[in-house]
C-alpha cells in the first residue's frame, strides 16, 4: 500500500465517480517496470454503464471497479485523492481525578533457599499479599518466561504494572521491571471516528496529555459514510475483514508516531481506552457490522468490552496490554456518545441541554437530571464536504470561514492554514503553496447561512437570479443559479461556487439533524432548549449563529450555545484515568432512553418542515433578536420566468 487513499462516497458501487484513476502503459525506467495493457482488468458493466450515462474522461477508470493484475503505473488526479486532512480533535485539558486501572507496585521478594519449597512466582504472590494486600494476581506466559531473569537482575526487587478490573475481576500483571521503576506510565485515549482517528497519550500519574496525534480513518476508501461501509461488507465476502485490518494497521502506525514524538518506549504504554460509533466499534473488534445495516439494528453487545492488545492485532503494544472499549447505548448510538455523556454529564444538568455530535451520522442527546434521551440521525457526508461541488475535507487551502457583505454581496473568506482573510494584504503570498482548493464543512455552512442573511438565498433555499440578487457573483448554472465564491487568478482552474445542489445537500443534512433533535424534544414533552453543546471536532468549528440561521439546531440564546471540542476524546480520557468513571458510565447508559428515528412516524414531518431556512413553522425568537433575515421569495421570480403557474403534471 502506498498510502494514497481514493475518495469514495458510494462504497464501491461505481455510482459516485469520486475514485477515478488514470492507468499508464509502456516502460517506466524510473520505476523499473513495464506496463502492458492487460496489467489492469477490462472494462466491466458498471464502468460501461457509468460512461454511457455520465461519461468518463478519456483513459480514466473507476478505482472501485478496475483490478490490478500486474505491474501498473497509476495517476491519481487531485479530485480523486482524499486530501491529507487537518485533524483538529485536540485534547481537553480539564483536571481529572486520578484512579487509573493500571498502577505500579514495588515488591521485595524472598530469595529462594535449598530448604524452602516453592517457585519464584509463588514467592512473588506471597510478597504481593503481604506488602500490598493483592491476592490472585494473574501473570501471563509471556511475563512468566521473563520473571526469573528480572528477579535476579533486580536482586529480588521488582516493580510490576498491575491492571485492576473495575468489575472486580482478578488483578493482572501488564509489565514488569527489575528493581525500582518509577515510571512514567502512559495510557492511550483513542476516538475512532468515521472520518478521523484521534489519539491522546496520557500520563497515568496526573492525567495530563503528553502528546496527541490524528490521522484519517483509512476505511473511507471503502465508503464515505457508515452505511456505505456496511454495504461494502454486504457486497464483498472479505469486506468486513478488509475494513478491520485497515483500521488496525492505521492504529499501529498512529501509536508508533505518538510514542516516537516523545521518545517513549511502547512498553511504557500499559492500557488503551477506545470510543467509537457502533459500526466502527464492530469493525474494530472484528465483528461483522451487517446486522447494524438492517432493522432492528442489533448490536453484538452493548456492554463495555475488556480485551487485550493481541486480540486486536495492535502489535506495537505488548500483547498483554489491556484494551477497554466503552459501552454502546443502542443500535446507532455508540461508545462515542457514551463518552460524550461521560464528558458533558447531561444527566446531572439542572437545565435542559441538547448535545449534538455533528458528523456523517449525528448523535444527539437531550435531557436533564430527571431524564435523558438519545438518538442518531443520518445527516450524510455533506457536513464533511462530500456531495458539495467544490467540497473537501479540512486540509490546507480549504475555505473554512465565509462572510458576505449584505449590501455589495461581495464575499471574503479564510482558508485552513492561513489566519488572513482573502481581502487582506498578503493573503495571496500566504496561500501560495496551498492555494484555495475547495470548501470544507464549516465553510459551506457559513457560506449558505451568509447568503441567506444577504438575501441571495430565500427561506426555501432557492438561489435568486441576477435580477433578484444584483451581483456579478450570481451566475446562471443550467436551470438554476450559482454564487461564485472564488475566482482563481489562474484561468485554467475552475471557480469555487455555491451551487443550488450544494444548498440542497446542506438542507437535507441539517433537516435530518434538526428532525432528530425535535423527536427528542417531543418525547421529553419539551418545547424549549435551555442550552446547546456542539460536540466533536467539526462542532468545535461551527459558528453557533450560522448553525442557527440554517436551522441546524433549535432556537436558543446564542450565549447558551457552546462547543465542547472533542468531547468523545475527553470522555475516553476520563475513563482511562478513573475506574469509577467506567463504572459510572456503564450504569448511566442503561438509563438513557433510545429513540429510533427510522421507525418514528413524526420524523418525516419534522424533516420536511426543517427544510426551510431556518424552519417552516418553528419560530426562532432568540435568533430574530440578533439577526434580521430578509423576507424574500425567489420562487415568484422563477415562476414568472417560466410563464406563470406550474403546468399540471400529466397522468
ZAMARGU-4260 file (C-alpha; in steps of 0.2 Angstrom, whole numbers, plus 5000, padded with zeros to 4 digits):
<rodrens>
0) 5000/5000/5000 | 5007/5017/4995 | 4995/5027/5007 | 4986/5036/4993 | 4968/5034/4998
5) 4955/5036/4984 | 4939/5046/4988 | 4923/5036/4989 | 4905/5040/4994 | 4896/5025/4986
10) 4906/5011/4995 | 4912/5004/4979 | 4896/5003/4969 | 4903/5013/4954 | 4890/5027/4955
15) 4899/5042/4963 | 4914/5044/4951 | 4925/5050/4966 | 4938/5037/4963 | 4943/5040/4945
20) 4961/5035/4941 | 4972/5036/4925 | 4982/5020/4921 | 4998/5022/4911 | 5006/5009/4899
25) 5023/5007/4892 | 5041/5007/4900 | 5045/5017/4916 | 5064/5016/4919 | 5062/5027/4935
30) 5050/5014/4942 | 5059/4999/4934 | 5043/4992/4927 | 5035/4989/4910 | 5016/4990/4910
35) 5006/4981/4897 | 4988/4984/4893 | 4982/4968/4902 | 4990/4974/4918 | 4973/4980/4923
40) 4956/4971/4921 | 4945/4975/4906 | 4930/4987/4907 | 4916/4979/4917 | 4897/4983/4915
45) 4897/4995/4930 | 4910/5006/4921 | 4902/5005/4904 | 4885/5010/4912 | 4893/5025/4921
50) 4902/5030/4905 | 4886/5029/4895 | 4876/5039/4907 | 4888/5052/4915 | 4904/5050/4904
55) 4922/5046/4910 | 4936/5057/4903 | 4947/5048/4890 | 4958/5034/4898 | 4951/5035/4915
60) 4944/5020/4925 | 4934/5019/4941 | 4946/5014/4955 | 4932/5004/4964 | 4930/4993/4948
65) 4946/4991/4940 | 4958/4977/4947 | 4977/4977/4946 | 4983/4961/4938 | 5002/4965/4936
70) 5014/4979/4937 | 5004/4995/4935 | 5008/5014/4934 | 4993/5024/4940 | 4990/5043/4941
75) 4978/5048/4954 | 4971/5065/4949 | 4969/5078/4963 | 4950/5077/4963 | 4951/5058/4967
80) 4963/5060/4981 | 4957/5060/4999 | 4967/5076/5004 | 4978/5075/5019 | 4966/5081/5032
85) 4970/5093/5047 | 4964/5083/5062 | 4958/5095/5074 | 4952/5084/5088 | 4963/5092/5102
90) 4963/5086/5120 | 4953/5094/5133 | 4964/5100/5147 | 4952/5099/5161 | 4958/5091/5178
95) 4955/5073/5181 | 4953/5064/5197 | 4966/5050/5196 | 4962/5032/5199 | 4969/5023/5184
100) 4966/5004/5181 | 4985/5001/5180 | 4996/5006/5194 | 5015/5002/5199 | 5019/4991/5213
105) 5036/4989/5220 | 5039/4972/5229 | 5054/4964/5238 | 5053/4945/5236 | 5061/4932/5247
110) 5076/4924/5238 | 5075/4905/5236 | 5083/4893/5248 | 5088/4875/5247 | 5077/4870/5262
115) 5062/4880/5255 | 5050/4874/5243 | 5040/4884/5230 | 5044/4893/5214 | 5048/4912/5210
120) 5030/4915/5205 | 5023/4908/5221 | 5035/4919/5232 | 5031/4934/5222 | 5012/4931/5225
125) 5016/4929/5244 | 5025/4946/5243 | 5011/4954/5234 | 4999/4948/5248 | 5010/4953/5262
130) 5015/4970/5256 | 5001/4976/5245 | 4986/4965/5250 | 4984/4960/5232 | 4978/4942/5230
135) 4975/4931/5215 | 4986/4941/5203 | 4987/4933/5186 | 5004/4933/5177 | 5003/4928/5158
140) 5015/4916/5150 | 5024/4930/5141 | 5029/4938/5158 | 5032/4921/5167 | 5046/4917/5154
145) 5054/4934/5160 | 5051/4933/5178 | 5066/4923/5184 | 5078/4934/5174 | 5070/4950/5180
150) 5070/4945/5199 | 5089/4941/5198 | 5093/4956/5188 | 5084/4967/5202 | 5092/4957/5216
155) 5075/4951/5221 | 5067/4968/5220 | 5054/4970/5206 | 5041/4983/5200 | 5025/4977/5192
160) 5012/4986/5182 | 4996/4978/5188 | 4979/4981/5180 | 4963/4981/5191 | 4947/4977/5183
165) 4933/4990/5188 | 4921/4975/5188 | 4932/4967/5202 | 4940/4954/5192 | 4957/4947/5196
170) 4972/4959/5195 | 4983/4955/5181 | 5002/4959/5178 | 5004/4970/5162 | 5023/4974/5163
175) 5037/4971/5175 | 5054/4979/5178 | 5070/4974/5188 | 5072/4984/5204 | 5063/5000/5207
180) 5054/5008/5192 | 5046/5025/5195 | 5038/5027/5178 | 5031/5036/5169 | 5017/5025/5164
185) 5006/5030/5149 | 4989/5026/5143 | 4980/5029/5127 | 4963/5038/5124 | 4958/5034/5106
190) 4942/5041/5097 | 4940/5031/5081 | 4928/5041/5071 | 4921/5038/5054 | 4932/5051/5045
195) 4947/5053/5058 | 4956/5044/5072 | 4962/5055/5086 | 4974/5048/5100 | 4980/5056/5116
200) 4994/5049/5125 | 4991/5052/5144 | 5002/5052/5159 | 4994/5040/5171 | 5002/5049/5186
205) 4992/5065/5184 | 4981/5063/5169 | 4990/5076/5158 | 4990/5074/5139 | 5008/5071/5134
210) 5005/5070/5116 | 4991/5070/5103 | 4990/5064/5085 | 4977/5061/5072 | 4975/5053/5056
215) 4962/5049/5043 | 4952/5033/5045 | 4958/5023/5031 | 4941/5015/5030 | 4935/5030/5020
220) 4941/5021/5004 | 4928/5008/5007 | 4914/5021/5009 | 4912/5039/5014 | 4898/5036/5026
225) 4894/5022/5038 | 4880/5014/5029 | 4891/5013/5013 | 4904/5003/5023 | 4890/4992/5029
230) 4885/4990/5011 | 4903/4986/5006 | 4903/4972/5020 | 4887/4965/5012 | 4893/4965/4994
235) 4911/4959/4997 | 4915/4942/5005 | 4930/4949/5014 | 4924/4967/5015 | 4922/4967/5034
240) 4939/4959/5037 | 4947/4971/5025 | 4940/4986/5035 | 4945/4979/5051 | 4963/4976/5045
245) 4964/4994/5038 | 4959/5002/5054 | 4970/4991/5065 | 4986/4994/5054 | 4982/5013/5055
250) 4981/5012/5074 | 4998/5004/5075 | 5006/5017/5064 | 4997/5031/5075 | 5003/5023/5091
255) 5021/5022/5085 | 5021/5040/5079 | 5014/5046/5096 | 5027/5036/5106 | 5041/5042/5094
260) 5036/5060/5096 | 5041/5060/5115 | 5054/5047/5114 | 5044/5034/5125 | 5046/5016/5125
265) 5030/5007/5119 | 5032/4996/5134 | 5028/5011/5145 | 5010/5011/5137 | 5000/5000/5149
270) 4982/5002/5144 | 4971/5009/5130 | 4953/5015/5130 | 4943/5016/5114 | 4927/5025/5109
275) 4918/5024/5093 | 4901/5023/5084 | 4893/5006/5083 | 4898/5001/5066 | 4917/5007/5069
280) 4915/4998/5086 | 4911/4981/5077 | 4924/4983/5064 | 4937/4987/5076 | 4933/4972/5086
285) 4932/4961/5071 | 4913/4959/5072 | 4903/4959/5056 | 4893/4975/5055 | 4879/4969/5043
290) 4866/4967/5057 | 4868/4986/5060 | 4863/4989/5042 | 4846/4982/5044 | 4831/4983/5056
295) 4831/4981/5071 | 4849/4987/5070 | 4855/4974/5083 | 4872/4976/5092 | 4883/4961/5095
300) 4885/4968/5113 | 4881/4985/5120 | 4891/4982/5136 | 4909/4988/5138 | 4922/4976/5131
305) 4938/4972/5140 | 4951/4963/5129 | 4970/4963/5126 | 4980/4971/5113 | 4985/4954/5104
310) 4966/4951/5101 | 4965/4967/5091 | 4982/4964/5082 | 4990/4980/5090 | 5007/4973/5088
315) 5016/4989/5093 | 5009/4987/5111 | 5013/4972/5122 | 5002/4958/5118 | 4995/4958/5136
320) 4991/4977/5136 | 4973/4978/5142 | 4961/4987/5130 | 4944/4994/5136 | 4930/4999/5125
325) 4916/5010/5132 | 4898/5003/5131 | 4887/5007/5117 | 4869/5014/5120 | 4860/5006/5106
330) 4860/5002/5088 | 4867/5018/5081 | 4871/5027/5097 | 4888/5021/5101 | 4903/5021/5113
335) 4907/5039/5107 | 4890/5045/5113 | 4893/5037/5129 | 4910/5046/5131 | 4901/5062/5127
340) 4889/5059/5141 | 4903/5055/5152 | 4912/5071/5147 | 4896/5083/5147 | 4886/5075/5161
345) 4868/5079/5154 | 4861/5068/5167 | 4867/5080/5181 | 4861/5096/5172 | 4848/5107/5181
350) 4843/5114/5164 | 4838/5105/5148 | 4853/5103/5137 | 4854/5097/5119 | 4871/5089/5115
355) 4874/5087/5096 | 4889/5077/5090 | 4889/5083/5072 | 4896/5070/5059 | 4890/5059/5045
360) 4879/5051/5057 | 4874/5064/5070 | 4872/5058/5088 | 4860/5068/5098 | 4857/5068/5117
365) 4844/5079/5126 | 4838/5080/5144 | 4842/5085/5162 | 4844/5077/5179 | 4827/5070/5178
370) 4828/5061/5161 | 4840/5059/5146 | 4836/5053/5129 | 4847/5049/5114 | 4846/5046/5095
375) 4856/5046/5080 | 4851/5055/5064 | 4858/5051/5046 | 4865/5068/5041 | 4876/5060/5027
380) 4893/5066/5022 | 4888/5084/5016 | 4895/5092/5033 | 4912/5084/5029 | 4912/5092/5012
385) 4906/5077/5002 | 4891/5079/4990 | 4897/5098/4988 | 4903/5103/4971 | 4919/5111/4977
390) 4919/5101/4994 | 4934/5094/5003 | 4939/5089/5020 | 4948/5102/5031 | 4965/5102/5023
395) 4976/5117/5019 | 4968/5128/5006 | 4950/5123/5011 | 4939/5138/5014 | 4933/5137/5032
400) 4926/5154/5036 | 4915/5165/5025 | 4907/5182/5026 | 4896/5190/5013 | 4893/5209/5013
405) 4874/5211/5013 | 4875/5227/5003 | 4888/5223/4989 | 4885/5204/4990 | 4904/5203/4989
410) 4912/5189/4999 | 4928/5186/5009 | 4934/5170/5017 | 4948/5162/5027 | 4956/5145/5022
415) 4964/5131/5033 | 4982/5135/5037 | 4981/5154/5035 | 4975/5167/5048 | 4972/5181/5035
420) 4955/5185/5026 | 4955/5184/5007 | 4953/5203/5006 | 4968/5206/5017 | 4985/5211/5010
425) 4997/5196/5010 | 4984/5183/5008 | 4990/5178/4991 | 5008/5176/4997 | 5002/5167/5012
430) 4992/5154/5002 | 5004/5152/4988 | 5008/5134/4992 | 4991/5128/4997 | 4981/5138/4986
435) 4962/5139/4988 | 4957/5122/4984 | 4939/5120/4989 | 4927/5122/5004 | 4926/5111/5019
440) 4911/5108/5031 | 4912/5124/5042 | 4915/5134/5026 | 4899/5128/5017 | 4888/5130/5032
445) 4894/5148/5034 | 4893/5152/5015 | 4875/5146/5014 | 4870/5155/5030 | 4878/5171/5024
450) 4869/5170/5008 | 4853/5168/5017 | 4857/5183/5028 | 4861/5193/5012 | 4845/5188/5003
455) 4854/5179/4989 | 4845/5163/4996 | 4827/5163/5001 | 4819/5154/5015 | 4815/5139/5004
460) 4834/5138/5000 | 4832/5144/4982 | 4847/5155/4975 | 4840/5170/4966 | 4843/5176/4949
465) 4854/5191/4945 | 4839/5202/4945 | 4834/5196/4962 | 4852/5197/4969 | 4861/5211/4958
470) 4879/5204/4958 | 4891/5198/4946 | 4894/5184/4958 | 4877/5176/4954 | 4878/5167/4938
475) 4866/5156/4928 | 4870/5137/4930 | 4858/5127/4919 | 4841/5129/4925 | 4846/5137/4942
480) 4859/5149/4948 | 4875/5148/4957 | 4885/5160/4968 | 4904/5162/4964 | 4913/5162/4980
485) 4931/5162/4972 | 4938/5165/4955 | 4956/5159/4954 | 4969/5170/4946 | 4975/5155/4936
490) 4962/5155/4922 | 4964/5136/4920 | 4957/5132/4937 | 4938/5131/4940 | 4929/5144/4951
495) 4923/5139/4968 | 4904/5141/4968 | 4890/5138/4979 | 4878/5129/4968 | 4859/5125/4970
500) 4863/5107/4973 | 4876/5112/4986 | 4862/5121/4996 | 4850/5107/4994 | 4863/5095/5001
505) 4866/5106/5016 | 4847/5107/5018 | 4845/5088/5018 | 4859/5086/5031 | 4853/5099/5043
510) 4835/5094/5041 | 4840/5076/5047 | 4849/5084/5062 | 4835/5096/5067 | 4822/5082/5065
515) 4832/5071/5077 | 4833/5085/5090 | 4814/5088/5088 | 4810/5070/5091 | 4819/5070/5107
520) 4810/5086/5112 | 4793/5078/5108 | 4797/5063/5118 | 4803/5073/5133 | 4787/5084/5131
525) 4798/5100/5129 | 4796/5115/5118 | 4812/5123/5123 | 4830/5120/5124 | 4840/5129/5138
530) 4857/5125/5132 | 4866/5118/5117 | 4883/5109/5116 | 4891/5106/5099 | 4902/5091/5101
535) 4915/5084/5090 | 4930/5091/5081 | 4918/5098/5067 | 4906/5105/5080 | 4921/5115/5088
540) 4922/5124/5071 | 4904/5128/5068 | 4898/5146/5071 | 4883/5145/5083 | 4875/5160/5074
545) 4877/5152/5056 | 4871/5135/5063 | 4855/5143/5069 | 4852/5153/5054 | 4852/5137/5044
550) 4841/5129/5057 | 4854/5115/5061 | 4849/5117/5079 | 4834/5123/5088 | 4831/5141/5094
555) 4841/5145/5109 | 4850/5160/5116 | 4866/5161/5106 | 4876/5164/5123 | 4870/5147/5128
560) 4877/5138/5113 | 4894/5132/5116 | 4907/5120/5109 | 4914/5105/5119 | 4928/5101/5107
565) 4932/5083/5106 | 4920/5078/5120 | 4921/5059/5115 | 4940/5060/5116 | 4938/5069/5133
570) 4926/5055/5139 | 4939/5042/5134 | 4952/5051/5144 | 4941/5052/5159 | 4938/5033/5158
575) 4957/5030/5155 | 4961/5039/5171 | 4947/5034/5183 | 4940/5017/5186 | 4924/5025/5194
580) 4921/5034/5178 | 4920/5017/5169 | 4908/5010/5182 | 4898/5027/5182 | 4895/5027/5163
585) 4891/5009/5162 | 4877/5012/5175 | 4871/5028/5166 | 4870/5021/5148 | 4857/5009/5154
590) 4846/5023/5160 | 4847/5033/5143 | 4831/5031/5133 | 4834/5027/5115 | 4823/5035/5101
595) 4824/5026/5085 | 4822/5039/5071 | 4820/5025/5057 | 4803/5020/5064 | 4797/5036/5071
600) 4781/5042/5062 | 4784/5061/5065 | 4802/5060/5059 | 4797/5064/5041 | 4786/5078/5046
605) 4799/5086/5056 | 4812/5083/5042 | 4801/5092/5029 | 4797/5107/5040 | 4816/5108/5044
610) 4820/5110/5025 | 4816/5129/5026 | 4830/5141/5032 | 4829/5141/5046 | 4812/5132/5048
615) 4795/5132/5040 | 4784/5133/5056 | 4795/5134/5072 | 4799/5152/5077 | 4816/5157/5081
620) 4813/5171/5093 | 4831/5171/5100 | 4839/5171/5083 | 4827/5185/5077 | 4833/5196/5091
625) 4851/5196/5084 | 4849/5193/5065 | 4836/5201/5053 | 4833/5188/5040 | 4827/5195/5023
630) 4809/5191/5019 | 4812/5186/5001 | 4805/5173/4989 | 4814/5169/4973 | 4801/5156/4968
635) 4790/5170/4962 | 4803/5177/4950 | 4806/5159/4944 | 4788/5156/4941 | 4786/5172/4931
640) 4801/5167/4921 | 4793/5151/4916 | 4776/5158/4912 | 4766/5159/4927 | 4758/5145/4937
645) 4766/5127/4936 | 4760/5116/4922 | 4749/5102/4928 | 4758/5086/4928 | 4752/5073/4915
650) 4745/5057/4921
</rodrens>
